[in-house]
Amino acid sequence: MQVIPRDLFVYIPCKDASSKLSYSGWWEVFNLPLQVLKSLDVEINYYAKINFDGLTDLVDALGGVKVYSHYTYSAGGYNFVKGYNEVDGPKALMFARARKMLPLNERSRGYQQMELIKGIFTKFAQEPTYNHAMSVIDSLENNFTTNLPKEDFVKAYQLVVELLPKLQTMENHSIEGEYKWHHDEVNSNYLYYFYPNKGELKAVKERIDSVLNGQ
């Protein structure tokens, strides 16, 4: 799993200007994967987008999940310890959102979010049936969107089941870099942007390509 920092400075075609990667999703849902595609020079076939309510509903539909935290901290009235934590929907959302009290800020949050994804799929593995998967997706209602055709849901489900035994050995990766302040070309605000270290995006592309090539 690869985290792309939300503050990555990228060119956004529909605005003919550069801004934060995360902002690109405001103007058109497919802008976000398009900018990742342009930055990393990799092909992105499908996307899935879930909002805050959808994440809460997803975790609650699974009956809560067990998630590994890399840190001990408090956020939003919840306490998390280093190690495994039981979370319901609202607590899982705070786990995914918290960053300012974490040592690496946005990068730390990325690591936590990947652990939450693992926790969700690990809980799903307890009842890995197609009907159960579809009932969970149905519970998300209007809080989830994807460009994956419904006729391919079965193939996606089969892929998920195939990956379940590999969850605990799956690698998590972020991107090394630095933050700089300057004016945003779209909003005309003075904002904080992430700039990858030299060679970091190339390393991400090489990791993704190696997976796609079955290595």
Secondary structure, 3 states (H helix, E strand, C coil): CECCCCCEEEEEHHHCEEEEHHHHHHHCCCHHHHHHHHHHCCCCCCCEEECHHHHHHHHHHCCCEEEEECCCEEECCEEECCEEEEECHHHHHHHHHCCCCCCCCHHHHHHHHHHHHHHHHHHHCCCCCHHHHHHHHHCCHHHEEECCCHHHHHHHHHHHHHHHHHHHHCCCECCCEEEEEEECCCCCCEEEEEEECCCHHHHHHHHHHHHHCCC
